[in-house]
Amino acid sequence: MSRNILTEGSSVEQALVAPVKGNPFSRGLLNYFSHLRGFNHNIRCVMAGSFLMTLAFSFFNVLQNLYFQAEGYGEAFMGGILSTMSLGTVLFALPSSQLVDRVSFKKLLIGATLTLSTAGLFFLSSFNVYIIYPSIFIIGAVLSLQSVINAPFLMRNTSEKERMYAFSAVAAAQMLANLIGSFLAGNLGEYFTAMMKNSVNGYRSAMVAGLAISLAALIPYGLIRENMIRPEKPRGFNATLRSDNWPLILKLMLPMMLVGLGAGLVIPFLNVYFKSTFHVGADKVGIYMSLNFALMFIGIAAGPALASRFGIVKVMVASQLLSIPFFLTLAFTTNLTLAVIAFLMRAGLMNMSWPLGQNFNMEVVGQNEQATANSLIMFSWNIAWMLSVKFGGKLIEWAGGYTESMCLAAFIYIVSASFYYFFFHRAGFKEIGIRQKQ
């Protein structure tokens, strides 16, 4: 049985991560791989499925904007497409939490995989907006379901000691898939373009190849054993609305909302940034994106070791703040080499905190609130992203470049990190209850 308890002189970080003596990096690396070997069957299945699904949709991340640009559309149209996807994500976030509490993870993951692949095919079948917008809306809704599923699934299939490593391992698998997929997407896009003598058809063919890969995820998801520990009774959204945990949930939502607001201004357009600013081809963009995910992979893999040494919240705040100078370098440089270095360093630092934050969020709320709390946190991130993507595309077109949007995003990241610091580090965690075994 578990319950929430308040500890006057203790910290959530001490409960989440055990201190590591000696060199934190070497000991952390050894601990990381020892936990990897100990993950149970279900965690391995989800890691494999997440790897394949991320690999498939990394083709979209690299080529989607280039695909529309080749057809003559501008950043404002691309922002509208991304905003529509985010709208689907936002509107389906809360219903997703109710599905997670009532339908098996296995059925949800299999259904999500099939739906995503089908919607992706419709999305690529035509430039008719009556096909594009409903398809991308459905893709966003299903991505919302997958995002809401992951955290509760990991919480219910891991022990407290291995949990932080499981969150980081799944995120690292996704980054590795993005690394490989970005490289393949850029090269396949160029290959099909040369073969078909047409950029639009070339990029479309490469993305269809990515969708074919997504169907392979049905194998590991089909092997999941439905023996997860579930809450004794699903809490439901109405009960959560009456929860006394709302002050805590709002504190978890606000920094994430700000991160989504800043990210939406710039991140969806970075592939176009390199092509428009430095006039590089899709193959080079694919290489930069692959290197980008390699740095994300390193950052995510290093996260547990650093959190064991310094604490989760300190690492989250520091990594976010340290990424700002590199973001500003991207905003002002006219040197391609410097831009690529800044792009890579920003990605490694900024994404280091993502799985740590997910683990932290799930630890500080009760088990019967995890799905709903996670959906609310994802809701706040996605609604901010949805609004800022649309605005970001228009701002880039109005300004004739990326400097203004990148500077604004850097400022918002500083505000987000400040909220994390004041809410969870400076406060000493005295107001936060954490679950402990009784």
C-alpha positions in Angstrom: 0.0 0.0 0.0 1.2 3.5 -0.7 0.2 7.0 0.6 1.4 10.6 0.4 3.4 11.8 3.4 5.0 15.2 4.1 8.5 15.2 5.4 9.7 18.5 7.0 13.4 18.3 6.4 13.6 15.9 3.5 13.5 16.4 -0.2 11.8 14.7 -3.1 15.1 14.4 -4.8 16.5 12.3 -2.0 13.6 9.9 -2.4 13.9 9.7 -6.1 17.6 9.2 -6.5 20.1 7.4 -4.2 23.4 9.2 -3.7 26.3 7.9 -5.6 29.8 7.9 -4.1 32.9 8.4 -6.1 33.0 9.6 -9.7 29.4 10.3 -10.6 29.9 9.7 -14.3 31.6 6.3 -14.2 29.5 5.0 -11.4 26.4 6.4 -13.0 27.2 4.7 -16.3 27.7 1.4 -14.6 24.4 1.8 -12.7 22.7 2.7 -15.9 23.7 -0.4 -17.8 23.0 -2.6 -14.8 19.4 -1.3 -14.7 19.1 -1.8 -18.4 19.8 -5.5 -18.0 17.3 -5.8 -15.2 14.3 -4.3 -17.0 11.3 -6.6 -17.2 9.7 -8.0 -20.4 7.1 -5.2 -20.7 9.6 -2.4 -20.4 11.7 -4.1 -23.2 8.6 -4.4 -25.4 7.7 -0.7 -25.0 11.3 0.3 -25.6 11.3 -1.7 -28.9 7.9 -0.4 -29.9 8.8 3.2 -29.1 12.0 2.9 -31.0 10.2 1.7 -34.2 7.4 4.2 -34.0 9.9 7.1 -33.4 12.0 5.8 -36.3 9.0 5.9 -38.6 7.8 9.3 -37.7 11.3 10.9 -37.7 10.9 10.8 -41.5 8.0 13.2 -41.0 10.1 15.4 -38.7 12.8 15.8 -41.3 10.8 15.9 -44.5 7.3 17.3 -43.8 8.2 21.0 -43.9 10.5 20.4 -46.9 7.7 18.6 -48.6 5.3 21.5 -48.3 8.1 24.0 -49.1 8.8 22.1 -52.3 5.1 22.5 -53.3 5.4 26.3 -52.7 3.9 26.7 -49.2 5.4 29.1 -46.7 6.1 28.9 -42.9 2.7 30.3 -42.0 1.0 27.3 -43.8 3.4 24.9 -42.1 2.7 26.5 -38.8 -1.1 26.0 -39.4 -0.5 22.3 -40.1 1.5 21.9 -36.9 -1.1 23.9 -34.9 -3.8 21.6 -36.2 -1.9 18.6 -35.1 -1.4 20.2 -31.7 -5.1 20.9 -31.5 -5.8 17.2 -31.8 -3.2 16.5 -29.1 -4.7 19.1 -26.8 -8.4 18.1 -27.3 -7.6 14.4 -26.8 -5.2 14.8 -23.8 -7.9 14.5 -21.1 -10.0 11.7 -22.8 -6.7 9.8 -23.2 -6.2 9.7 -19.4 -9.6 8.1 -19.0 -8.9 5.5 -21.6 -5.6 4.6 -19.9 -7.5 3.9 -16.7 -10.1 1.8 -18.4 -8.5 0.0 -21.4 -5.4 -2.2 -21.4 -2.1 -0.6 -22.4 -1.6 -3.4 -25.0 -4.9 -2.7 -26.9 -4.3 1.1 -26.8 -0.8 0.8 -28.2 -1.8 -1.5 -31.0 -4.8 0.6 -31.9 -2.7 3.8 -31.8 -0.1 2.3 -34.1 -2.7 1.2 -36.7 -4.5 4.6 -36.6 -1.3 6.6 -36.9 -0.2 4.6 -40.0 -3.5 5.0 -41.7 -3.9 8.7 -40.9 -0.3 9.2 -42.2 -1.2 7.7 -45.5 -4.2 9.9 -45.9 -2.1 12.9 -45.0 0.3 12.2 -47.8 -2.3 11.3 -50.4 -3.2 14.8 -51.4 -2.6 18.6 -50.9 -6.4 19.0 -50.5 -6.8 20.9 -47.1 -10.0 18.8 -46.5 -7.7 15.7 -46.4 -4.6 17.3 -44.8 -6.2 18.9 -41.8 -8.4 16.1 -40.6 -5.5 13.6 -41.1 -3.0 15.7 -39.1 -5.7 16.3 -36.4 -6.1 12.5 -36.0 -2.3 12.1 -35.9 -2.1 14.7 -33.1 -4.9 13.0 -31.2 -3.2 9.6 -31.3 0.2 11.1 -30.4 -1.5 12.5 -27.4 -2.7 9.1 -26.4 0.8 7.6 -26.7 2.3 10.5 -24.7 -0.3 9.9 -21.9 0.2 6.1 -21.9 4.0 6.1 -21.5 4.5 7.6 -18.0 1.8 5.5 -16.2 3.0 2.4 -18.0 6.6 2.9 -16.8 5.4 3.7 -13.3 3.4 0.5 -13.1 6.1 -1.8 -14.5 9.2 -0.6 -12.5 10.4 -0.4 -9.0 11.3 2.9 -7.4 15.0 2.3 -7.8 15.0 1.6 -11.5 12.2 4.0 -12.4 14.4 7.0 -13.3 16.6 4.8 -15.5 13.5 3.3 -17.3 12.2 6.8 -18.2 15.7 7.8 -19.5 16.2 4.5 -21.3 12.9 4.8 -23.2 13.7 8.4 -24.1 17.2 7.4 -25.1 15.7 4.7 -27.4 13.5 7.3 -29.0 16.5 9.7 -29.5 18.5 6.8 -31.1 15.6 6.1 -33.4 15.4 9.8 -34.3 19.2 9.8 -35.0 18.9 6.9 -37.4 15.6 8.0 -38.9 16.8 11.5 -39.6 19.9 10.2 -41.4 17.8 7.7 -43.4 15.0 10.3 -44.2 17.4 12.9 -45.5 19.2 10.5 -47.8 16.1 8.6 -48.9 14.4 11.9 -49.7 17.3 13.0 -51.9 17.5 9.5 -53.5 13.8 9.4 -54.4 14.0 13.0 -55.6 16.8 12.2 -57.9 15.1 9.0 -59.1 11.7 10.7 -59.7 13.1 14.1 -60.8 10.6 15.7 -58.5 11.1 16.9 -54.9 7.5 16.6 -53.8 7.2 13.0 -55.0 10.6 12.1 -53.6 9.9 13.5 -50.1 6.4 11.8 -50.1 7.9 8.4 -51.1 10.5 8.6 -48.3 7.7 9.4 -45.7 5.6 6.5 -47.0 8.7 4.2 -46.4 8.7 5.6 -42.8 5.0 4.7 -42.4 5.8 1.1 -43.5 8.4 0.9 -40.6 5.7 1.9 -38.1 3.8 -1.3 -38.7 6.7 -3.3 -37.3 5.9 -1.8 -33.9 2.9 -4.1 -33.8 5.2 -7.0 -33.0 6.6 -5.8 -29.6 3.4 -4.2 -28.6 1.6 -7.5 -29.3 4.0 -9.2 -27.0 3.2 -7.1 -23.9 2.0 -9.1 -20.9 -1.0 -7.5 -19.3 0.0 -7.9 -15.7 0.6 -4.3 -14.8 -0.3 -3.0 -11.3 -3.3 -0.9 -11.7 -5.0 1.6 -9.3 -7.6 -0.1 -7.1 -10.1 2.3 -8.5 -9.6 4.8 -11.4 -10.0 8.3 -10.0 -11.6 9.9 -13.0 -11.3 13.5 -14.2 -14.2 14.8 -12.1 -12.6 13.4 -8.9 -9.3 14.9 -9.9 -11.0 18.3 -10.3 -11.9 18.1 -6.6 -8.4 16.9 -5.6 -6.4 18.7 -2.9 -3.4 18.2 -5.1 -4.3 21.0 -7.5 -1.7 23.5 -6.3 1.0 20.9 -7.0 -0.4 19.9 -10.4 -0.6 23.6 -11.4 3.1 24.0 -10.4 4.0 21.1 -12.6 1.9 22.4 -15.5 3.2 26.0 -15.6 6.9 25.4 -16.4 6.0 22.8 -19.0 3.5 25.2 -20.6 6.3 27.8 -20.9 8.7 25.2 -22.5 6.0 24.3 -25.0 5.4 28.0 -25.7 9.1 28.6 -26.4 9.7 25.4 -28.3 6.8 26.0 -30.7 8.2 29.3 -31.8 11.3 27.8 -33.3 11.8 24.0 -33.1 9.3 22.9 -35.9 11.1 25.3 -38.3 14.8 24.3 -37.6 15.0 22.1 -40.7 13.8 25.0 -42.8 16.1 27.4 -40.9 19.2 25.5 -42.2 17.8 25.3 -45.7 16.7 28.9 -45.9 19.6 30.5 -44.0 22.5 28.4 -45.3 21.0 26.9 -48.5 21.8 23.3 -47.7 20.0 20.3 -49.2 17.7 17.8 -47.5 20.6 15.3 -47.2 22.6 17.8 -45.1 19.6 18.7 -43.1 19.1 15.0 -42.4 22.7 14.7 -41.2 22.3 17.7 -38.9 19.1 16.3 -37.4 20.8 12.9 -36.9 23.7 14.6 -35.1 21.1 16.6 -33.1 19.5 13.4 -31.9 22.9 11.9 -31.1 23.5 14.8 -28.7 20.0 14.4 -27.3 20.8 10.7 -26.7 24.0 11.5 -24.9 22.2 14.2 -22.8 19.4 11.8 -21.8 21.7 8.9 -21.0 23.8 11.2 -18.8 20.7 12.5 -17.0 20.4 9.8 -14.3 24.1 10.0 -13.4 24.0 13.7 -13.0 20.6 13.6 -11.1 22.1 11.0 -8.7 24.9 13.4 -8.0 23.2 16.8 -8.0 19.4 16.1 -7.8 16.7 16.0 -10.4 15.5 19.6 -10.1 19.0 21.1 -10.1 19.9 19.2 -13.3 16.6 20.2 -14.9 17.1 23.9 -14.2 20.8 24.0 -15.0 20.5 22.2 -18.3 17.8 24.5 -19.4 19.7 27.6 -18.5 23.0 26.4 -20.0 21.2 25.8 -23.4 20.3 29.6 -23.7 23.7 30.8 -25.0 23.7 28.2 -27.7 20.1 29.3 -28.7 21.2 32.9 -28.9 24.2 31.8 -31.1 21.7 30.2 -33.5 19.8 33.5 -33.6 22.7 35.7 -34.6 25.3 33.6 -36.3 25.9 33.6 -40.1 28.5 30.9 -39.9 27.2 27.4 -40.8 29.7 25.5 -38.6 29.0 27.6 -35.6 25.2 27.3 -36.2 25.5 23.4 -36.3 27.6 23.3 -33.1 25.1 25.6 -31.3 22.2 23.5 -32.7 23.7 20.3 -31.3 24.7 21.7 -27.9 21.3 23.3 -27.3 19.6 20.0 -28.1 21.7 17.9 -25.8 21.3 20.3 -22.8 17.6 21.1 -23.3 16.5 17.5 -23.7 18.5 16.1 -20.9 15.8 17.1 -18.4 12.8 15.7 -20.3 12.7 12.1 -18.9 13.9 13.3 -15.5 10.9 15.7 -15.5 8.5 13.0 -16.5 9.8 10.8 -13.7 9.6 13.6 -11.2 6.0 14.5 -12.2 4.8 11.0 -11.7 6.6 10.5 -8.4 5.0 13.5 -6.7 1.4 12.6 -7.5 -0.5 9.6 -6.3 -0.8 6.5 -8.4 -4.5 6.9 -9.0 -3.8 10.4 -10.3 -0.9 9.6 -12.6 -2.7 9.3 -15.9 -4.9 12.4 -15.3 -2.0 14.5 -14.0 0.2 13.4 -16.9 -2.6 14.3 -19.4 -3.0 17.8 -17.8 0.8 18.4 -17.9 0.9 17.3 -21.6 -2.3 19.4 -22.2 -0.5 22.5 -20.9 2.6 21.8 -23.0 0.6 21.1 -26.2 -1.8 24.0 -26.0 1.1 26.4 -25.6 2.9 24.7 -28.5 -0.3 24.8 -30.7 -0.6 28.6 -30.2 3.1 29.4 -30.5 3.7 27.3 -33.7 1.0 29.3 -35.5 2.4 32.6 -34.2 6.0 31.4 -34.8 5.5 30.8 -38.5 3.9 34.2 -39.0 6.7 35.9 -36.9 9.4 34.3 -39.1 7.7 35.4 -42.3 7.0 38.9 -40.9 10.6 39.4 -39.7 12.2 37.7 -42.7 14.3 35.5 -40.5 14.6 33.6 -37.3 16.4 36.0 -34.9 13.3 37.5 -33.3 11.6 34.2 -32.7 14.8 32.5 -31.2 15.4 35.4 -28.9 11.8 35.3 -27.6 12.0 31.5 -27.1 15.3 31.9 -25.1 13.6 34.5 -22.8 10.6 32.1 -22.3 13.0 29.2 -21.4 14.7 31.4 -18.8 11.3 32.2 -17.2 10.4 28.4 -17.2 13.7 27.5 -15.5 13.1 30.2 -12.9 9.7 28.8 -12.1 11.2 25.3 -11.6 13.8 26.7 -9.3 11.4 28.7 -7.1 8.6 26.1 -7.1 10.6 23.0 -6.4 14.2 23.8 -5.4 14.1 27.0 -3.4 10.9 25.9 -1.6 12.8 22.8 -0.3 9.9 20.5 -1.3 8.3 20.8 2.1 4.9 21.3 0.5 5.1 18.2 -1.7 4.0 14.8 -0.7 5.8 11.8 -2.2 4.7 8.2 -2.3 6.7 5.8 -0.1 6.2 2.1 0.6 4.6 1.3 3.9 
